[in-house]
Every structure is written in structure tokens, then in C-alpha cells.
Amino acid sequence: MADQKVPAVLLFGAPGVGKGTQGKILGSVPGFHHLSCGDVFRAIDISSDEGNQIYPFISNGELVPDDLTIRLWEKRLNALVTLATIKPMQDVLILDGIPRNVAQAEYLKKSVNVLQVISLSCSDEEAMIKRIKQRAVRENRTDDASDEIIRNRFDIYRKETSPVLSFYPESIITQIDAIGSPIEILNKILNCLIPICQKHFQQN
């Protein structure tokens, strides 16, 4: 990929908080491109060499090792930039599901410029677990169907992913309550992002 870093917004929060929903909506808006790490993994043929490497981890709700995660995600990003699907001088990348730990956040500094972190929060963990199970049925996501696997994902989030928030300066972090309808939450996100993105492109 060229030296130009891709401007990005990080959707951050616990499993089931609504990152994917908001990312997909934002990705349909011209100028935004949603790149979910989970979607990158699920798009890989599980019978391929890469699929055989990642399947044991995602099927148990565990984090895929950093080197493999970064390699597959960056391969996808490079392809999108090469094909001009993402234009760094015009578009903002919506990050979802990456970085999952501080080491990944450090590595991503090489390829993306995080303009803003949108931290979605919900204090009702059981409600999020219910939402994940409903999503599993709706989207045929077997990795979301097991209560044990889901709770393991929450444990990993608390131990490994939540510290990522402290990696970024408080000045670029916006806390948003994820309780409410998707359109209400989207409105809050856009009210935050529009002036930030406009300022970035005016300066560049």
C-alpha cells in the first residue's frame, strides 16, 4: 500500500453492543467504508490454509493470533486501496473488530490514522448476550450460537480488548450510550463525526 495512511474511525465496545450494525449503516454513506475484521475472517474459505488457521480460534470465541489477524486484515485493506474502492484522500475507513488488543492498535498506526474513537457502551450484559444469539440465528453465525462461547468472548474483551481504549488520547474518544434504536444511535455518531471528518479533509 502507498505511504498515504487511511483516515479511520474506530467503533469500539463489547460484543453485541452494536458496532457491526452501525458500521454497516455508516458504510452505506458515500465517503465512509466499513471494514469489519469479523467479516474478513468469515469471508475466508474454511477449507483453505488461512481458513484452517483461523477456524479453531473463531469457533471457540477466542482471539485470532495478532500476526495472522494483521496479515489477513491488511491484505484486505491493501486490495481495497489498490482497486480504489477506498480512496485515502476522500474516504474514511470505519474500523470494526480491530484492534482487539494494544499490540494490534500499535501496529495499525502504520497504515491508518485514527481520527476518532466512538466508544459504544451498554451496562446490560445479558441484553447484549440476547442480541448476539438473535444475530446468530438471523445471520447463520455459528460462532455466536453458544452461550459458553459468547461469555468467553466477554471475558476476553474485559481482559484484552478494553485496555485498547486507554491507548488513544481522551481528546479523540467519544462515549455514546448504545441503548436506543439504531437510528437514534446513528444520529449521535454522525453528530460527532461530520465536523471531525470535514476538518480533516479541509486540512489535507
Order of alpha helices (4+ residues) and beta strands (2+ residues): beta-alpha-beta-alpha-alpha-alpha-beta-alpha-beta-alpha-alpha-beta-alpha
